[in-house]
Amino acid sequence: MPPAQSRPHTVGVASFDPDAFFDAWSSNASLPQNNDFRTSIVNAFNLKSDDDYVYHATAAVTLAQVQTAINYGGQRELHAWYRDEEGRPIASPPPADITAYTSIFSPHTSTPKALTALRANAKRDSLRARIAVHLSDTFYLPATPLPSTSTTLTLPPKLKPTDTKVKNPYYDTWAWTCQTLEWAGPEPGTEKIHQSHHILPVLYHHFGCVCPSHDALALIAQLTTCALPTAAAVPKGSPGREVIEIGSGGGYWTYMLRRLGITVQAVDNAASRWRTTWIGDTIIADGVGYLRRHDGGKGAILLLVYPQVSEDFTGKVLRAFEGDVVVVAGTQNRNRFTGFREEGVVEWIGREKGEFERVAQVPLPSFAGKDEALFVFVRGVGQGGG
């Protein structure tokens, strides 16, 4: 099966080395100065100063057009992420509330404690309180073993600020966008927000559809070694279970997992184009066909990042999968992103693969106007849903 390309690359650049990119990345120096997002992207990816690449996603924009939108700030309701019951924009959250939200996903904080602090320090009936309650209500990580096993999933401990082994340029850039776009996280009303911002296509093209968090990567790493319903735990020091990412796109999630030493097979049908591709060995294939040629994925973990559920593409992949674990990174509401309109991910998995049970649902860094999470489903004896 031929790879999508022979090496990682960025369109319009002579060469692109992901490892060198990470080595050079600084969570302070590499981020936009004075809100100059265009220059920061040009410098980070070594683009031409007059770069005019058109980023196609929810809109078609150039870096110059994105910068113009950023310069408008909250004018023309560009930052109207929160509205009252009549649909009128309400006051934007203060920077302190935005920082409290983005810090939840930092590898240097404890997620449960950060969620508790977000809620404890919120005024009653405030926007921050609504966000905190929503994130707490959708957080699901029971202190009980996985189905038919003695394994309990746990979130990773917080790391020292000096620990750089979990460097994540996407997270740093996303956190900057939250302050710039005055976004302090999703709340129930986010489901009614159907617009985003011009920045989003650029993030899609250079990093991916959703940002992997330290928690998300650590949970996937645990799943590669722990006991599963049809398999014992992997002995310490042995290679963990393989992850199959179907619909891998530009490969940022695969690259981040490989940095942790996890074996990942990236499979994509190349129907979409990305400006930056982080890996050089993407397998160009239909997901169903790939699984059929590889024993249905038995013994592996299926990873679906922002699955497109319209036209039954991902449904067919899910039904062809014969392994024990499905991990989905995507929306946790029904506001039409990726086709979830009348049911959420949990309901959809329950209908498509009823023998799987939800064993975890943890928030992911959500871009302005979106509400995203990581879902983990494990084959069990129930009928799904968790």
Buried (B, 14 or more C-beta within 10 A) or exposed (E): EEEBBEEBBBBBBEEBEBEEBBEBBEBEEBBBEEBBBBBBBBBBBBBEEEBEBEBBBBBEBBBEBBBEBBEEBEEEEBBBBBBEEEEEEEEBBEEEBBEBBBBBBBBEBBBEEBBEBBBEEBEEEEBBBBBBBBBBEBBBBEEEBBBBBEBBBEBBEBBEEEEBEBBBBBBBBBBBBBBBBBBBBBBBBBBEBEEBBBBBBBBBBBBBBBBBBBBBBBBBBBBBBBBBBEBEBBEEEEEBBBBBBBBBBBBBBBBBBBBBEBBBBBBBBEEBEBBBBBBBBBBBBBBBBBBEEBEEBEBBBBBBBBBBBEEEBBBBBBEBBBBBBBBBBBBBBBBEBBBBEEEBBBBBBBEBBEBBBBBBBBBBBBBBBBBBBBBBBBBBEBEBBB
